[in-house]
Amino acid sequence: MSDRIEVKNVDGVADVRLVRRDKMNALDEKMFSALVSTTEELANDNSVRCVVLSGEGRAFCAGLDMGNFGKMAEGSGGGSPTARAPLAERTHGVANRPQQAVWGWHALPVPVIAAVHGVALGGGFQLSLGADIRIVHPATKMSIMEIKWGLVPDMAGTAIMRNLCRDDILRELTYTGRIFSGADALNYGFATEVSEKPYERAMELAKTIASKNPDAIRANKQIFNNLPDLNAAESLLQESVLQDKIIGSKNQIEAVMAELQKRAPVFDDG
């Protein structure tokens, strides 16, 4: 628990909440650090089978803290959490530190569901993209807002958005910074579904996922994350290799027995 993010793990579902309520969960230095460290901790916790990412208060995440933009205007180099170290330097595998605040959720070995309400602007919108699934309130205000500040989206959003949204719509939203609704996000491909109660719906879905064979769930996420970098032959081989590891394993046998015996499965988190 910190003053930026709180995590509770109940029955394999990690309930991750941004708790900077007074600032609409805006991204400051402490929030960036908390996002990165939280993904690192979750990645090493085998008891976690699914994650729900949400924001407390009036917003999911309002984007970069306004204080950072003030530092930019003053020329003091405070515009990024790296204090103007070159952003091209890779500090977390394929990503730099600001990117890892989003990419870390994408790279987690378990599914992540974002419950989005209020506003998800700029960096906050990109944060939602780090999730596998996004449940969004229809009235949520969303924007690829970086152009408002004379910038490009640089928190890993472009690597994910290109696979979700039609190219011309993505360009228009990025060029203009236009605010759009959660209902629009569903039409554009950014939202998986809309709900009047996104957090409750996300938790419901997470509990369903957490009740499945965790080995198969993790393998499924690995498959989908790797697909953009694989050709057809490599994709076919990948699913075969992973299936070979799962067939006949303890958890796969438990899934079969539970189904045949019409009972809830009891999986081993290993």
LOPA-687956 format. One record per residue: residue in one letter; x, y, z of N, C-alpha, C in turn. Coordinates in steps of 0.02 Angstrom, whole numbers, plus 50000, padded with zeros to 5 digits. Atoms other than C-alpha are relative to their C-alpha. Layout:
<pts>
AXYZXYZXYZ/...
</pts>
This chain:
<pts>
M500424994050000500005000050000500445006350000/S499634993750002500625017549958499505005749996/D500464994450006499915035049944499815001249927/R500184999450071499735032349756499614993949975/I500335006150023499195014249729499904995250058/E500155005249951498355001249839499844993649963/V500105006650031498334982649798499724995250052/K500285005349959497244969049873499914993849956/N500055006350037497354950949815499504995550035/V500535004349972495764940949846499844994649950/D500165005850042495564923549773500305000549930/G499644999750063496844926749637499885006249959/V500134993750036496144943549582500355005750037/A499664994249972497314958249615499595006249984/D500404993850006496234973649645500485005850008/V499504994750000497404987949597499655006749990/R500364993650003496765005549632500485005850005/L499664993649994497515022449596499625004150053/V500354996949943497145032249755500215007250011/R499854992949994497725049949721499375004049983/R500674997550014495925055549732499985007649991/D500044992750001496255074149762500265002949935/K499724997750064497185075449595499744995949942/M500305004150053496045063949494500504994949974/N499515005250015497455051149498500505002049945/A499534997550050498585062149391500694996950011/L499355003350001500305055549346500555004850021/D499414996449978501685063249451500564995050010/E499425004449991503395056149495499844993950043/K500175005549955502705045749638499534995049966/M500465004550034501305038849529500364995749948/F499615004050048502515033649392500384994550036/S499625004949963503605024949520499554994450026/A500465004949973502105016349598499744995349946/L500245004150055501455010249430500524994849979/V499465004550021503135002749381500134994750054/S499845004749946503484994849551499424995050010/T500575004549992501714987649560500014994549948/T499985005250052501884978649394500574995150014/E499445004549985503564971749449499814995150056/E500215004349945502814965049610499484994849977/L500515004650024501304957449523500294994749954/A499705004850047502384949149390500344994350037/N499655005149961503284939549528499564996550051/D500475003049953501724934249622499584994749965/N500355005450035501124917249562499284999150024/S500695000649976499534918749666499525004549962/V500424995450039498904932549551499814996749934/R500255003150061497834925649410499685005049952/C500294994750041497014941649348500055006550040/V499924993549968497154960349384499435004549977/V500484994650016495834974049392500345006550018/L499684993449991496564991549370499475005449997/S500514994849999495465006149421500275006150037/G499834994049964495515023649493499465002050049/E500494997849951494665029749651499805007249988/G500224993150007493665045749658499655001449935/R500384997650059493045055549508500294997849933/A499685001450064494235048649378500414993650002/F499515005450008495225033949314500705003050005/C499364996549998496715045149276499975006149955/A500064993850038496765063349221500615001549956/G499414998950041498455061549136500585002950040/L499404997349968500105070149172499825005750047/D500124994849951500105081149327500165006849970/M499924993350029499915099449280500675003250019/G499364997249979501495103549378500564998449952/N499495001850049502515094349248499995004749940/F500044995450057501865105649110500265006950019/G499734993749977502285120849214500765000149997/K499285000550004504075114849226500255000349928/M499824999650070504115112549038500015007249976/A500054993050022503545130449010500575004250028/E499454996349970504895136549128500684997849973/G499375002550028506195126449033500434996550050/S499615003249948506705117249189500074992549991/G499905007050016506615100249107499624995150041/G500385004549958505305092949220499434996549964/G500565002550036504185086949081499924992649999/S500065007249998504545068549101500264997550067/P499785002749936504785057549252500734998050001/T499295001450003506555054349192500415006350008/A499664993649989506975072749228500445001849940/R499704998450064507435074949045500624996049983/A499525004750029508615060449030499734998149931/P500255001650067508525055548845499484994350002/L500535005049999506905046148819500164994049957/A499815005650043507715035348686500414994750037/E499645005049960508735026748822499504994950027/R500435005449975507955009848863500214998250071/T499865001449930507845007049050499654993850025/H500405005849979506574992749060499884995549939/G500075004350058506894980448919499895004149937/V500144996350061506064987448763499765007150013/A500324993749982505385002548858500455004650041/N499704995549951505965018148948499535000150061/R500385000249937505295022049122499285002449992/P500704998050010503745032149071499604994849961/Q500355005150039503295018948942499854993950042/Q500105005949959503505005149070499405000750046/A500594998949958502125013149175499374997449965/V500555002850039500955007349034500184993049976/W499805006450030501924993248950500054994550052/G499955005049947502174984549117499364996150009/W500645003549995500314980449123499894995549940/H500055004150060500344974348944500434993850005/A499515005549997501854963348982499884995250058/L500145004649945501154955649142499804993149972/P500165006750025500994936749122499274998050009/V500725001549989499154937449178499585005549969/P500444994950029497654946649104499895005950047/V500144993849964497334964649157499365003049972/I500624996850020495604972549153499985007050030/A500054993149976495464991449164499265001850007/A500684997349988493874998749241500065007549997/V499864993050015493795016349170499375004250008/H500574995549989492665030549227500265007150005/G499824993049991492655049449240500395002849941/V499584997850055494125054649133500604995249994/A499385003650015495575045549050500325003949943/L499744995150047496575059148964500764999249992/G499285000150012498295058948883500324993750028/G499675005749969499405047948990499524995350035/G500515004149968497865041849082499654995549949/F500295004150054497105035948918500494994549981/Q499505005050018498735027248874500054994650054/L499985004949946498745018949045499454994849991/S500555004950010497055011049007500174995149944/L499825004350056497795004048847500464994350020/G499565005349978499034993748946499624993750020/A500415005749981497594982348997499814995749940/D500245004550053497034967248897499295001649981/I500714998850008495214972048920499835006550034/R500194993549971494424989148952499245000450006/I500714999049987492714991049033499925007450016/V500014992749996492235009349012499295002550011/H500654996749992490805019849077499865004049936/P500154996750064489895026948924500125007550000/A499914992749997490065044948986500725002150015/T499304998349987491945043949018500265004749946/K499674995650048492935058048937500714997449988/M499375002950018494435051348843500335004249945/S499664996150052495765059448734500734997849993/I499285000350013497445056748652500235007350000/M499994992749988497805073848723500695003249992/E499324997349998499685075848702500105006049953/I499914994550047499515087448551499805006750030/K500204993949965498675100248666500615003550030/W499394997449969500385102448747500585000049952/G499474999850051501355101648584500424993849999/L499625006249992501875083648612499704994349959/V500265006250029501665066148540499874995150057/P500105005149948500975051448640500634995750006/D499355003449993502525043248714500034995450060/M500025004749944501955031348851499784993049976/A500125006650028501875015648742499324999449966/G500665000350029500135020048680499984998549926/T500035001050073500565020348495500114992749981/A499875007050015501215002448499499384995750010/I500615003749986499534996748567499415002549959/M500574997150035498315008748484499954997649928/R500015001850071498825003548309499634993449988/N500345006450007498074986348341499265000250022/L500684999449974496434992948413499545004149956/C500414994950031495845007448307500165000649925/R499904998850071495605011048122500515005649991/D499434995550008497125020548056499795007349992/D500184993150012496235036147996499695003250062/I500284997449938495245038048158500555001350051/L499454999249953496815035648260500405006449983/R499634994050021497695049248160499615006350018/E500404994049985496245061548177500005001550074/L500014999049928496145058948365500685002550026/T499334998049978498025060848384500185007049976/Y499854993450028498165076048271499615005650035/T500434994849972496725085348355499975000150076/G500085000449928496725079448536499275000250020/R500714999549987494825078748523499794995350057/I500275004049946493915072648678499424995849973/F500545004450022492785057748646499744996150061/S500345003349944491605047648756500184992650003/G499915007249995491685029948821499604996349948/A500415003150053490285025848700500365000449933/D499604999450061491365032548558500584995150002/A499425004449993492835022448625499824992849980/L500225006750021491825006548600499974999549925/N500035000050074491505011248418500695000249968/Y499324999250027493335015848391500434993850012/G499605005949985493984999648466500415000550063/F499614999149939494745006648625499684996850061/A500365003149945493404999748741499774993049980/T500255006750013492994981248753499245000050006/E500724999149991491274985448820499885006150044/V500194994549956490364999648906499544997450054/S500415002149944489524998049074499875006050045/E500164994849951488645009549196500384998850065/K499615001749940489645000549332500634996349978/P499415003250028491354997249254500414996050050/Y499605003649951492234992149414499674993350018/E500355006149983490904979549463500024994949943/R499975004550058490874972349287500704997249990/A499315002350006492774971449282500154994650052/M499885004949948492814962049448499644993449983/E500385006050019491474949949386500394996049948/L499635003350054492484946149230500664997250026/A499375002249973494114944849328499914993650041/K500135006049961493354931949446499884994049954/T500105005450048492804921649296500674997649973/I499355001950027494564922049222500424996550053/A499595002949946495364918149391499784992950018/S500245006749986494304902349402500224994849949/K499775004450053495124894949247500724997650013/N499315002649994496744884949230500505005649993/P499544994350005498064898249270500564998949951/D499475001450049499344889449161499765001549929/A500284998650067498204890549009499885007549991/I500114992850005497744908649048500655003649985/R499354996850011499574913749058500274998449930/A499785001850067499964904148898499615003849947/N500414996250048498514912648809500255007249995/K499754993150003499174929748858500675000249963/Q499365000250035500914924848798499894999449924/I500155000850071500174919348632499805006749969/F500254993850030499244935548602500525005650001/N499494994949998500684946648658500544998949947/N499485001650048501884937748541499775000549927/L500265000550068500744937248388500245005649953/P499794994850047501224954448315500704999049972/D499315000950021503034948848301500124993449963/L499925006650030502714931648224499664999549932/N500345001650062502334925748049499554994050011/A500495005449991501044912148016500324993650026/A499675006349979502254897648034500215000450073/E499784999149930502954904648196499415000050048/S500604999949958501204907648264499734992950011/L500235006949994500694889648228500454996050046/L499535003649958502274883048310499925002250073/Q500074997449932502024894148462499434996650037/E500575003049966500294887248502500124992550013/S499865007249990500924869348480500494998950058/V499515000649947502424871848594499685001250068/L500324998549936501374879648731499494994750019/Q500495005349985500014866548715500344993750025/D499625005849978501314852748734500175000550075/K499824999049929501804860348902499404999350046/I500604999949959500004861148962499664993250003/I500365006450003499264844448906500304995150050/G499785004949952499354831849047500305002950064/S499734996949939499964844549175499494999550056/K500435000649941499254844649352499385004449994/N500574995550003498154859849324499534998449942/Q500435001850056497524853949155499584993950017/I500385005949978497014837249228499465002150050/E500504997549952496154846449371499425003449965/A500544996850038495184856849245499524994949970/V500415005350029494574841049159499594996550054/M500355003649947494134832049322499445004350031/A500514995549972493214847249391499405000549954/E500544999650048492194848449232499584993650000/L500355006450001491764829949232499614998850064/Q500315001149935491344829949417499535005750020/K500454994349991490364846249402500125003550068/R499804996549939491324855149542500485005649982/A499524994750010492404870449562500714997250001/P499325002750001494224866849515500435003150057/V499524997749951495634868649640500694999749967/F499384999850038497184874349546500595001450045/D499374998949965498994874649603500345006049967/D499674994050027499814891749583500754998949988/G499305001650012501514883449580500485004750032/
</pts>
